[in-house]
Amino acid sequence: MIICSFRGQTMLAIHNVLSFAAVAAFVALVCQAAMLIG
């Protein structure tokens, strides 16, 4: 039970990190495109 709970929290943490990385990459891409256009 403890292992299952720990695994769930780990997956949640990984998901949060991946989501944050995806958002950060998207923002960086938009900024780069804006600089190229501007």
N, CA, C and O atoms as a CHARMM CRD file, in Angstrom:
* protein
*
  152
    1    1 MET  N      0.84100  -1.20000   0.00000 PROA 1      0.00000
    2    1 MET  CA     0.00000   0.00000   0.00000 PROA 1      0.00000
    3    1 MET  C      0.88300   1.25900   0.00000 PROA 1      0.00000
    4    1 MET  O      0.63500   2.20300  -0.75000 PROA 1      0.00000
    5    2 ILE  N      1.90900   1.25300   0.85000 PROA 2      0.00000
    6    2 ILE  CA     2.81200   2.40000   0.92600 PROA 2      0.00000
    7    2 ILE  C      3.55600   2.56000  -0.39900 PROA 2      0.00000
    8    2 ILE  O      3.73800   3.67700  -0.88400 PROA 2      0.00000
    9    3 ILE  N      3.98700   1.43400  -0.98200 PROA 3      0.00000
   10    3 ILE  CA     4.71600   1.47700  -2.25100 PROA 3      0.00000
   11    3 ILE  C      3.82400   2.03600  -3.35100 PROA 3      0.00000
   12    3 ILE  O      4.26600   2.84000  -4.17200 PROA 3      0.00000
   13    4 CYS  N      2.55100   1.60100  -3.36300 PROA 4      0.00000
   14    4 CYS  CA     1.60900   2.05800  -4.38200 PROA 4      0.00000
   15    4 CYS  C      1.41700   3.57500  -4.25700 PROA 4      0.00000
   16    4 CYS  O      1.40400   4.29200  -5.25800 PROA 4      0.00000
   17    5 SER  N      1.26900   4.05100  -3.01700 PROA 5      0.00000
   18    5 SER  CA     1.08400   5.47800  -2.78300 PROA 5      0.00000
   19    5 SER  C      2.32900   6.24600  -3.22400 PROA 5      0.00000
   20    5 SER  O      2.22900   7.30100  -3.84900 PROA 5      0.00000
   21    6 PHE  N      3.49100   5.71000  -2.89500 PROA 6      0.00000
   22    6 PHE  CA     4.74600   6.35600  -3.26000 PROA 6      0.00000
   23    6 PHE  C      4.88700   6.42100  -4.77300 PROA 6      0.00000
   24    6 PHE  O      5.31900   7.43600  -5.32000 PROA 6      0.00000
   25    7 ARG  N      4.51900   5.32600  -5.45200 PROA 7      0.00000
   26    7 ARG  CA     4.59900   5.29200  -6.91300 PROA 7      0.00000
   27    7 ARG  C      3.66900   6.34300  -7.51700 PROA 7      0.00000
   28    7 ARG  O      4.02900   7.02200  -8.47800 PROA 7      0.00000
   29    8 GLY  N      2.48600   6.46700  -6.95300 PROA 8      0.00000
   30    8 GLY  CA     1.52400   7.45200  -7.44800 PROA 8      0.00000
   31    8 GLY  C      2.06900   8.86900  -7.30800 PROA 8      0.00000
   32    8 GLY  O      1.94400   9.67800  -8.22700 PROA 8      0.00000
   33    9 GLN  N      2.67200   9.16900  -6.16500 PROA 9      0.00000
   34    9 GLN  CA     3.23300  10.50900  -5.95000 PROA 9      0.00000
   35    9 GLN  C      4.39200  10.75300  -6.89900 PROA 9      0.00000
   36    9 GLN  O      4.56700  11.86300  -7.40100 PROA 9      0.00000
   37   10 THR  N      5.19200   9.70800  -7.14800 PROA 10     0.00000
   38   10 THR  CA     6.33700   9.85000  -8.05500 PROA 10     0.00000
   39   10 THR  C      5.85900  10.15600  -9.47100 PROA 10     0.00000
   40   10 THR  O      6.39800  11.03500 -10.14200 PROA 10     0.00000
   41   11 MET  N      4.83700   9.41900  -9.91800 PROA 11     0.00000
   42   11 MET  CA     4.29300   9.65200 -11.25200 PROA 11     0.00000
   43   11 MET  C      3.73100  11.06400 -11.35700 PROA 11     0.00000
   44   11 MET  O      3.89100  11.72700 -12.38200 PROA 11     0.00000
   45   12 LEU  N      3.07400  11.52200 -10.29500 PROA 12     0.00000
   46   12 LEU  CA     2.50000  12.86300 -10.28000 PROA 12     0.00000
   47   12 LEU  C      3.60900  13.90600 -10.38000 PROA 12     0.00000
   48   12 LEU  O      3.48200  14.88600 -11.11400 PROA 12     0.00000
   49   13 ALA  N      4.69500  13.69200  -9.63800 PROA 13     0.00000
   50   13 ALA  CA     5.82300  14.62700  -9.66200 PROA 13     0.00000
   51   13 ALA  C      6.44900  14.66700 -11.04800 PROA 13     0.00000
   52   13 ALA  O      6.76500  15.74200 -11.55600 PROA 13     0.00000
   53   14 ILE  N      6.63000  13.49100 -11.66900 PROA 14     0.00000
   54   14 ILE  CA     7.21200  13.42600 -13.01300 PROA 14     0.00000
   55   14 ILE  C      6.29800  14.14200 -14.00200 PROA 14     0.00000
   56   14 ILE  O      6.77000  14.87700 -14.86900 PROA 14     0.00000
   57   15 HSD  N      5.00100  13.92800 -13.87300 PROA 15     0.00000
   58   15 HSD  CA     4.03000  14.57400 -14.76000 PROA 15     0.00000
   59   15 HSD  C      4.12000  16.09800 -14.61600 PROA 15     0.00000
   60   15 HSD  O      4.10000  16.82400 -15.61000 PROA 15     0.00000
   61   16 ASN  N      4.21800  16.57300 -13.37300 PROA 16     0.00000
   62   16 ASN  CA     4.31400  18.01400 -13.13300 PROA 16     0.00000
   63   16 ASN  C      5.58300  18.58100 -13.75200 PROA 16     0.00000
   64   16 ASN  O      5.55300  19.65300 -14.35700 PROA 16     0.00000
   65   17 VAL  N      6.69700  17.87000 -13.60700 PROA 17     0.00000
   66   17 VAL  CA     7.97800  18.33300 -14.16800 PROA 17     0.00000
   67   17 VAL  C      7.89600  18.37700 -15.68400 PROA 17     0.00000
   68   17 VAL  O      8.35100  19.33900 -16.30300 PROA 17     0.00000
   69   18 LEU  N      7.31300  17.32900 -16.29500 PROA 18     0.00000
   70   18 LEU  CA     7.19900  17.29600 -17.75200 PROA 18     0.00000
   71   18 LEU  C      6.29000  18.41200 -18.25200 PROA 18     0.00000
   72   18 LEU  O      6.57600  19.04100 -19.27100 PROA 18     0.00000
   73   19 SER  N      5.19700  18.65600 -17.54000 PROA 19     0.00000
   74   19 SER  CA     4.27900  19.72500 -17.93400 PROA 19     0.00000
   75   19 SER  C      4.98800  21.07800 -17.85700 PROA 19     0.00000
   76   19 SER  O      4.86200  21.90800 -18.75800 PROA 19     0.00000
   77   20 PHE  N      5.73600  21.29100 -16.76900 PROA 20     0.00000
   78   20 PHE  CA     6.46000  22.55000 -16.59700 PROA 20     0.00000
   79   20 PHE  C      7.50200  22.72000 -17.70400 PROA 20     0.00000
   80   20 PHE  O      7.66900  23.81300 -18.24600 PROA 20     0.00000
   81   21 ALA  N      8.20400  21.62500 -18.03500 PROA 21     0.00000
   82   21 ALA  CA     9.22800  21.67700 -19.08800 PROA 21     0.00000
   83   21 ALA  C      8.59000  21.99300 -20.43300 PROA 21     0.00000
   84   21 ALA  O      9.13800  22.76400 -21.21900 PROA 21     0.00000
   85   22 ALA  N      7.42400  21.39300 -20.70000 PROA 22     0.00000
   86   22 ALA  CA     6.73900  21.62400 -21.96800 PROA 22     0.00000
   87   22 ALA  C      6.30000  23.08600 -22.07200 PROA 22     0.00000
   88   22 ALA  O      6.45500  23.70700 -23.12400 PROA 22     0.00000
   89   23 VAL  N      5.75700  23.63100 -20.99600 PROA 23     0.00000
   90   23 VAL  CA     5.32400  25.03100 -20.99000 PROA 23     0.00000
   91   23 VAL  C      6.52400  25.95500 -21.16400 PROA 23     0.00000
   92   23 VAL  O      6.46300  26.92100 -21.92500 PROA 23     0.00000
   93   24 ALA  N      7.61400  25.65900 -20.45900 PROA 24     0.00000
   94   24 ALA  CA     8.81800  26.48800 -20.54800 PROA 24     0.00000
   95   24 ALA  C      9.38100  26.46300 -21.96700 PROA 24     0.00000
   96   24 ALA  O      9.79100  27.49800 -22.49200 PROA 24     0.00000
   97   25 ALA  N      9.40300  25.28000 -22.58900 PROA 25     0.00000
   98   25 ALA  CA     9.91000  25.15400 -23.95600 PROA 25     0.00000
   99   25 ALA  C      9.01900  25.92800 -24.92300 PROA 25     0.00000
  100   25 ALA  O      9.51300  26.57700 -25.84500 PROA 25     0.00000
  101   26 PHE  N      7.70600  25.85800 -24.71300 PROA 26     0.00000
  102   26 PHE  CA     6.76800  26.56200 -25.58400 PROA 26     0.00000
  103   26 PHE  C      6.95800  28.07500 -25.47100 PROA 26     0.00000
  104   26 PHE  O      6.96300  28.78700 -26.47600 PROA 26     0.00000
  105   27 VAL  N      7.11400  28.55500 -24.23700 PROA 27     0.00000
  106   27 VAL  CA     7.32100  29.99100 -24.00800 PROA 27     0.00000
  107   27 VAL  C      8.63100  30.44000 -24.66200 PROA 27     0.00000
  108   27 VAL  O      8.68300  31.49600 -25.29100 PROA 27     0.00000
  109   28 ALA  N      9.68600  29.63600 -24.51200 PROA 28     0.00000
  110   28 ALA  CA    10.98000  29.97100 -25.11300 PROA 28     0.00000
  111   28 ALA  C     10.85400  30.02900 -26.63000 PROA 28     0.00000
  112   28 ALA  O     11.42800  30.90300 -27.27900 PROA 28     0.00000
  113   29 LEU  N     10.09600  29.08800 -27.18600 PROA 29     0.00000
  114   29 LEU  CA     9.90200  29.04400 -28.63000 PROA 29     0.00000
  115   29 LEU  C      9.16000  30.29600 -29.10900 PROA 29     0.00000
  116   29 LEU  O      9.53400  30.90000 -30.11500 PROA 29     0.00000
  117   30 VAL  N      8.11200  30.67600 -28.38800 PROA 30     0.00000
  118   30 VAL  CA     7.34100  31.86500 -28.74600 PROA 30     0.00000
  119   30 VAL  C      8.21400  33.11500 -28.66300 PROA 30     0.00000
  120   30 VAL  O      8.15000  33.97900 -29.53700 PROA 30     0.00000
  121   31 CYS  N      9.02600  33.21000 -27.61800 PROA 31     0.00000
  122   31 CYS  CA     9.90900  34.37000 -27.45500 PROA 31     0.00000
  123   31 CYS  C     10.91800  34.43100 -28.60200 PROA 31     0.00000
  124   31 CYS  O     11.19300  35.50600 -29.13600 PROA 31     0.00000
  125   32 GLN  N     11.46200  33.28400 -28.97300 PROA 32     0.00000
  126   32 GLN  CA    12.43400  33.24300 -30.06200 PROA 32     0.00000
  127   32 GLN  C     11.78200  33.65700 -31.38100 PROA 32     0.00000
  128   32 GLN  O     12.37000  34.39900 -32.16800 PROA 32     0.00000
  129   33 ALA  N     10.56700  33.17300 -31.61300 PROA 33     0.00000
  130   33 ALA  CA     9.84800  33.52000 -32.83400 PROA 33     0.00000
  131   33 ALA  C      9.54600  35.02600 -32.84700 PROA 33     0.00000
  132   33 ALA  O      9.66500  35.67200 -33.88700 PROA 33     0.00000
  133   34 ALA  N      9.16700  35.56900 -31.72000 PROA 34     0.00000
  134   34 ALA  CA     8.86800  36.99900 -31.62100 PROA 34     0.00000
  135   34 ALA  C     10.11700  37.82400 -31.91700 PROA 34     0.00000
  136   34 ALA  O     10.03800  38.86000 -32.57700 PROA 34     0.00000
  137   35 MET  N     11.26900  37.36600 -31.43200 PROA 35     0.00000
  138   35 MET  CA    12.51700  38.07600 -31.68300 PROA 35     0.00000
  139   35 MET  C     12.88300  38.02000 -33.16000 PROA 35     0.00000
  140   35 MET  O     13.37600  38.99800 -33.72100 PROA 35     0.00000
  141   36 LEU  N     12.63900  36.86400 -33.79100 PROA 36     0.00000
  142   36 LEU  CA    12.94500  36.71600 -35.21400 PROA 36     0.00000
  143   36 LEU  C     12.04900  37.63000 -36.05600 PROA 36     0.00000
  144   36 LEU  O     12.50600  38.26600 -37.00600 PROA 36     0.00000
  145   37 ILE  N     10.75500  37.68200 -35.68500 PROA 37     0.00000
  146   37 ILE  CA     9.79800  38.50600 -36.43400 PROA 37     0.00000
  147   37 ILE  C     10.07200  39.98600 -36.16700 PROA 37     0.00000
  148   37 ILE  O     10.08800  40.80800 -37.08300 PROA 37     0.00000
  149   38 GLY  N     10.29000  40.30300 -34.88000 PROA 38     0.00000
  150   38 GLY  CA    10.48700  41.68600 -34.49800 PROA 38     0.00000
  151   38 GLY  C     11.86900  42.17400 -34.90200 PROA 38     0.00000
  152   38 GLY  O     12.21200  43.33100 -34.65600 PROA 38     0.00000
